[in-house]
């Protein structure tokens, strides 16, 4: 296995403002400095990172800057995260155009994976057709990514129509895309992340490790929250998955570098305990 860390922690994330009136441009955009993130991620001992589609897009006209930044810090861009509503037929072509551009950026910067979230909750309530539309959209993304040599995975997320174990099982039945379990989101939605990983063992293609406290609701470094990462990592190994574990901390009030180091120390202890070899 290899250990990576998502760049989101350095400032959090917003939607691109142009996307409010132009769906085709609604990228995720990190608020922080990618150079700071890369330096801290490397210093904490990780060898890979995941970035949002909008953050990669900022380097579209100056690719050597991002490639040089990654190389200087000994980091690999493992994956690019994107998302869409998927359930609104009229805007789906523009959403797919944006995802297509995210795929091309991922390929240009050497990523091997595309992570996609989404499935909007309607104000009037979710319908059966919404799940069907999401499943169809995810399968289209899966094919688009595969055509460019990328592995696509679906990331369940709070506020979407795939939060809890029942909803996840439903979309796994309605699509062929791989699964990227996010342990924090799965737990916060009432699920047991290790059990859900075991239940969908044949679909695990990427992994986000995130810790969480329910009261008050807080994302935390690994080991500082309520989740049992020994069982979670053991469950991941039981599936046969032997690749990147991507630590993600959506926001943090303290030192981002120290948070990354704390998560790494917790993971290192578990990896040693379970006899896992890092690549």
C-alpha positions as CSV (number, residue, x, y, z in Angstrom):
1,X,0.0,0.0,0.0
2,X,0.9,3.7,-0.4
3,X,-0.1,6.6,1.7
4,X,-1.4,9.9,0.3
5,X,-3.1,13.0,1.6
6,X,-5.8,15.2,0.1
7,X,-5.0,18.9,-0.4
8,X,-8.4,20.1,0.8
9,X,-7.2,20.8,4.3
10,X,-5.2,23.8,3.2
11,X,-8.1,26.3,3.1
12,X,-11.1,24.1,2.4
13,X,-13.0,24.1,-0.9
14,X,-15.6,26.3,-2.7
15,X,-17.4,26.0,-6.0
16,X,-16.1,28.1,-8.9
17,X,-18.3,31.3,-8.9
18,X,-18.8,31.1,-12.7
19,X,-20.6,27.8,-12.1
20,X,-23.5,29.5,-10.4
21,X,-24.7,30.6,-13.9
22,X,-22.7,28.2,-16.1
23,X,-22.9,24.5,-15.0
24,X,-20.1,23.5,-17.4
25,X,-17.6,25.6,-15.3
26,X,-18.7,24.4,-11.9
27,X,-15.3,23.0,-10.7
28,X,-14.4,22.5,-7.1
29,X,-11.7,25.0,-6.1
30,X,-9.5,24.8,-3.1
31,X,-9.1,28.1,-1.1
32,X,-5.5,27.4,0.1
33,X,-2.1,27.5,-1.5
34,X,-1.3,24.2,-3.3
35,X,2.5,24.9,-2.8
36,X,1.9,25.0,0.9
37,X,-0.1,21.8,0.8
38,X,2.5,20.0,-1.3
39,X,5.3,21.0,1.0
40,X,3.4,20.0,4.2
41,X,2.1,16.7,2.7
42,X,5.7,15.7,1.8
43,X,7.1,16.8,5.1
44,X,4.5,14.7,6.9
45,X,5.8,11.6,5.1
46,X,3.2,11.0,2.4
47,X,4.2,10.2,-1.2
48,X,0.9,11.0,-3.0
49,X,-1.9,13.6,-3.1
50,X,-5.4,14.1,-4.4
51,X,-6.5,17.4,-5.8
52,X,-9.8,19.0,-6.8
53,X,-10.6,19.4,-10.5
54,X,-10.6,23.2,-10.2
55,X,-7.2,23.2,-8.5
56,X,-5.7,21.2,-11.3
57,X,-7.5,23.4,-13.9
58,X,-5.6,26.4,-12.5
59,X,-2.4,24.9,-14.0
60,X,-3.9,24.1,-17.4
61,X,-2.0,26.8,-19.1
62,X,1.2,26.3,-17.1
63,X,1.5,22.6,-16.5
64,X,5.2,22.7,-15.8
65,X,4.5,24.7,-12.6
66,X,2.4,21.9,-11.1
67,X,4.5,19.1,-12.4
68,X,7.6,20.8,-11.0
69,X,5.9,21.4,-7.6
70,X,5.0,17.8,-7.3
71,X,8.4,16.6,-8.4
72,X,10.2,19.0,-6.0
73,X,8.2,17.5,-3.1
74,X,8.5,13.9,-4.2
75,X,4.7,13.6,-4.7
76,X,2.6,11.8,-7.2
77,X,-0.8,13.2,-8.2
78,X,-2.8,10.0,-7.5
79,X,-6.3,11.2,-8.2
80,X,-8.5,14.1,-9.2
81,X,-11.9,14.8,-7.5
82,X,-14.9,16.1,-9.4
83,X,-18.7,15.9,-9.1
84,X,-22.0,16.6,-10.6
85,X,-25.8,16.6,-9.9
86,X,-26.4,13.8,-12.4
87,X,-30.2,13.8,-11.9
88,X,-31.2,16.8,-14.1
89,X,-31.4,15.8,-17.7
90,X,-31.2,19.3,-19.1
91,X,-27.8,20.1,-17.6
92,X,-26.3,16.6,-17.8
93,X,-24.5,17.3,-21.1
94,X,-22.7,20.3,-19.6
95,X,-21.9,18.4,-16.5
96,X,-20.3,15.7,-18.6
97,X,-18.4,18.3,-20.5
98,X,-16.9,19.5,-17.3
99,X,-16.1,16.0,-16.1
100,X,-14.5,15.3,-19.5
101,X,-12.2,18.3,-19.0
102,X,-11.4,17.0,-15.5
103,X,-10.4,13.6,-17.0
104,X,-8.1,15.2,-19.5
105,X,-6.5,17.3,-16.8
106,X,-6.0,14.2,-14.7
107,X,-4.3,12.4,-17.6
108,X,-2.1,15.4,-18.4
109,X,-0.8,15.6,-14.8
110,X,-0.2,11.8,-14.5
111,X,-3.1,10.8,-12.2
112,X,-4.3,7.3,-12.4
113,X,-7.7,7.8,-10.8
114,X,-10.8,9.9,-11.0
115,X,-13.0,10.3,-7.9
116,X,-16.5,11.5,-8.4
117,X,-19.2,12.6,-6.0
118,X,-22.8,13.7,-6.5
119,X,-26.4,12.9,-6.9
120,X,-28.4,15.9,-5.9
121,X,-31.2,15.9,-3.4
122,X,-34.3,17.7,-4.8
123,X,-36.1,20.3,-2.8
124,X,-39.3,18.3,-3.6
125,X,-37.8,15.0,-2.4
126,X,-35.8,12.2,-4.0
127,X,-37.4,9.9,-6.5
128,X,-36.6,6.4,-7.8
129,X,-35.8,8.0,-11.1
130,X,-33.1,10.1,-9.4
131,X,-31.2,6.9,-8.5
132,X,-31.6,5.5,-11.9
133,X,-30.3,8.7,-13.5
134,X,-27.3,8.8,-11.0
135,X,-26.5,5.2,-11.8
136,X,-26.6,5.9,-15.6
137,X,-24.5,9.0,-15.2
138,X,-21.9,7.2,-13.1
139,X,-21.6,4.4,-15.7
140,X,-21.0,7.1,-18.4
141,X,-18.3,8.6,-16.2
142,X,-16.8,5.2,-15.7
143,X,-16.6,4.6,-19.5
144,X,-15.2,8.1,-20.2
145,X,-12.5,7.6,-17.6
146,X,-11.6,4.1,-18.8
147,X,-11.3,5.4,-22.4
148,X,-8.5,7.6,-21.1
149,X,-6.8,5.0,-19.0
150,X,-8.2,6.2,-15.6
151,X,-10.0,4.2,-12.9
152,X,-13.2,6.0,-11.8
153,X,-14.7,5.6,-8.4
154,X,-17.9,6.9,-6.7
155,X,-17.5,8.8,-3.4
156,X,-20.6,8.7,-1.1
157,X,-21.1,12.1,0.5
158,X,-23.3,13.8,3.1
159,X,-26.0,16.0,1.5
160,X,-26.2,13.7,-1.6
161,X,-28.7,10.9,-2.3
162,X,-26.1,8.4,-1.3
163,X,-25.2,8.8,2.3
164,X,-26.3,5.7,4.3
165,X,-25.8,2.0,3.9
166,X,-29.2,1.4,2.1
167,X,-28.6,4.3,-0.3
168,X,-25.0,3.0,-1.1
169,X,-26.3,-0.5,-1.7
170,X,-28.9,0.9,-4.1
171,X,-26.4,2.8,-6.2
172,X,-24.0,-0.1,-6.3
173,X,-26.7,-2.2,-7.7
174,X,-27.6,0.5,-10.3
175,X,-24.1,1.1,-11.6
176,X,-20.8,-0.6,-12.4
177,X,-18.4,2.2,-11.2
178,X,-15.9,1.4,-8.5
179,X,-16.3,2.6,-5.0
180,X,-14.3,5.0,-3.0
181,X,-15.5,4.7,0.6
182,X,-15.0,7.8,2.7
183,X,-14.9,6.5,6.2
184,X,-16.0,9.8,7.8
185,X,-19.0,10.4,5.6
186,X,-20.1,6.8,5.9
187,X,-19.9,7.0,9.7
188,X,-21.6,10.4,10.0
189,X,-24.5,9.1,7.9
190,X,-25.1,6.3,10.4
191,X,-23.0,3.5,8.8
192,X,-20.2,1.2,10.0
193,X,-17.4,2.0,7.5
194,X,-15.6,-1.3,8.0
195,X,-18.8,-3.3,7.5
196,X,-19.7,-1.3,4.4
197,X,-16.3,-1.9,2.9
198,X,-16.7,-5.6,3.6
199,X,-20.2,-5.6,2.1
200,X,-18.9,-4.0,-1.2
201,X,-15.5,-5.7,-1.2
202,X,-15.6,-6.4,-5.0
203,X,-16.0,-2.6,-5.7
204,X,-13.2,-1.0,-3.7
205,X,-10.9,0.9,-6.1
206,X,-9.8,3.8,-4.0
207,X,-10.0,4.7,-0.3
208,X,-10.5,7.9,1.7
209,X,-9.6,7.7,5.4
210,X,-11.3,10.4,7.5
211,X,-12.0,10.5,11.2
212,X,-15.0,12.2,12.9
213,X,-16.6,13.3,16.2
214,X,-20.4,13.5,16.3
215,X,-20.8,16.0,19.2
216,X,-20.0,18.7,18.2
217,X,-19.8,17.5,14.6
218,X,-16.0,17.7,13.8
219,X,-13.7,16.2,11.2
220,X,-10.4,15.2,13.0
221,X,-7.0,13.7,12.2
222,X,-7.0,9.9,12.2
223,X,-7.0,8.6,15.8
224,X,-8.5,11.8,17.3
225,X,-12.1,10.9,16.5
226,X,-14.4,7.9,17.1
227,X,-13.5,5.6,14.2
228,X,-11.7,2.3,14.6
229,X,-9.1,2.5,11.8
230,X,-7.5,-0.8,12.7
231,X,-10.7,-2.6,11.7
232,X,-11.2,-0.3,8.8
233,X,-7.7,-0.9,7.3
234,X,-8.1,-4.6,8.1
235,X,-11.4,-4.6,6.1
236,X,-9.7,-2.9,3.2
237,X,-6.9,-5.5,3.1
238,X,-9.5,-8.3,3.3
239,X,-11.0,-7.0,0.0
240,X,-7.6,-7.6,-1.7
241,X,-7.1,-3.9,-2.3
242,X,-3.4,-3.1,-2.1
243,X,-2.9,0.4,-3.3
244,X,-3.3,4.1,-2.2
245,X,-4.9,5.0,1.1
246,X,-5.8,8.7,0.8
247,X,-6.1,10.5,4.1
248,X,-8.6,13.4,4.0
249,X,-9.4,16.1,6.5
250,X,-12.0,18.5,5.2
251,X,-11.1,21.3,7.6
252,X,-9.0,21.8,10.6
253,X,-8.6,24.7,13.1
254,X,-5.0,23.8,14.1
255,X,-1.8,23.2,12.2
256,X,-2.4,21.4,8.9
257,X,1.1,20.0,9.0
258,X,0.7,18.7,12.5
259,X,-2.7,17.2,11.6
260,X,-1.1,15.4,8.6
261,X,1.7,14.1,10.8
262,X,-0.7,12.9,13.5
263,X,-2.7,10.9,10.9
264,X,0.4,9.4,9.5
265,X,1.6,8.3,12.9
266,X,-1.7,6.7,13.6
267,X,-1.7,4.9,10.3
268,X,1.9,3.8,10.7
269,X,1.1,2.2,14.0
270,X,-1.9,0.3,12.4
271,X,0.2,-0.8,9.4
272,X,2.9,-2.2,11.6
273,X,0.3,-4.0,13.8
274,X,-1.4,-5.6,10.8
275,X,1.9,-6.5,9.1
276,X,1.2,-4.4,5.9
277,X,4.0,-3.6,3.6
278,X,4.2,0.0,2.2
279,X,5.2,0.4,-1.4
